[in-house]
Amino acid sequence: MFRVYGMSASGNCHKVRMVLEALKLPYQWTEIDPGRGQTRTADFLAMNPNGKVPVLEISPGAFMPESNAIICYLADDTPLLPRDRLEHARVLQWLFFEQYSHEPYIAVARYLRRFHPDPASQRALADSKAEGGYRALGVMEDRLAHAEFFAADRYTVADIALYGYTHVAAEGGFDLARFPAVRAWLTRVEAQPGYVRMPT
């Protein structure tokens, strides 16, 4: 039985839930509220010194932080993570893209507009994320105009990782109407067996 320490409204945490549900793995969820300092306690920092969710408890005393590391661990030796060397690397390519070219813009803009204690004070910073976020969405649109999924010609953790914040990009001020291939891909992801919506 896995245990996840996470914030349900976080895209990074939702990725983990999506993999667990897709693979029908037993787990328990412990809701953590970073806004109330729950990631800065001694107990939490013992699990993840970086003080961030999600954290996967694999077994008593064995903890794995970082969302993309977690989903790769869970998906190892399943269809969600190809074993072929090149296909596996293609999945990793998109996971790195998600963390370095997508999440810093789309997820951060969403946080500033929805979760920051004073969103009005953060408007200029949130607006500054638009160019990078739209650039990432453009890269995704170009790929999805020629492929149903990002890697290996099938649904993988690459899709799950990118779905996490793309499907709530509007909350960060991004207009997905400009990206028909991305919107069609979101629909395909939501049709996958075991798909679970982000709790609101």
Protein Blocks (a to p, Z undefined) as FASTA:
>chain_A
ZZddddfklmklmmmmmmmmmnopacddddddfknopmmcfklmmmmmnopacdddfbgh
iacehjklmmmmmmgoiaklcfblklmmmmmmmmmmmmmmmmmmmmmmmmmmmmgmblml
mmmmmmmmmmmmmmmmmmmmmmmmmofbfbhhiacfklmmmmmmmmmmmmnopafklmmm
lmmmmmmmmmpghiacddZZ
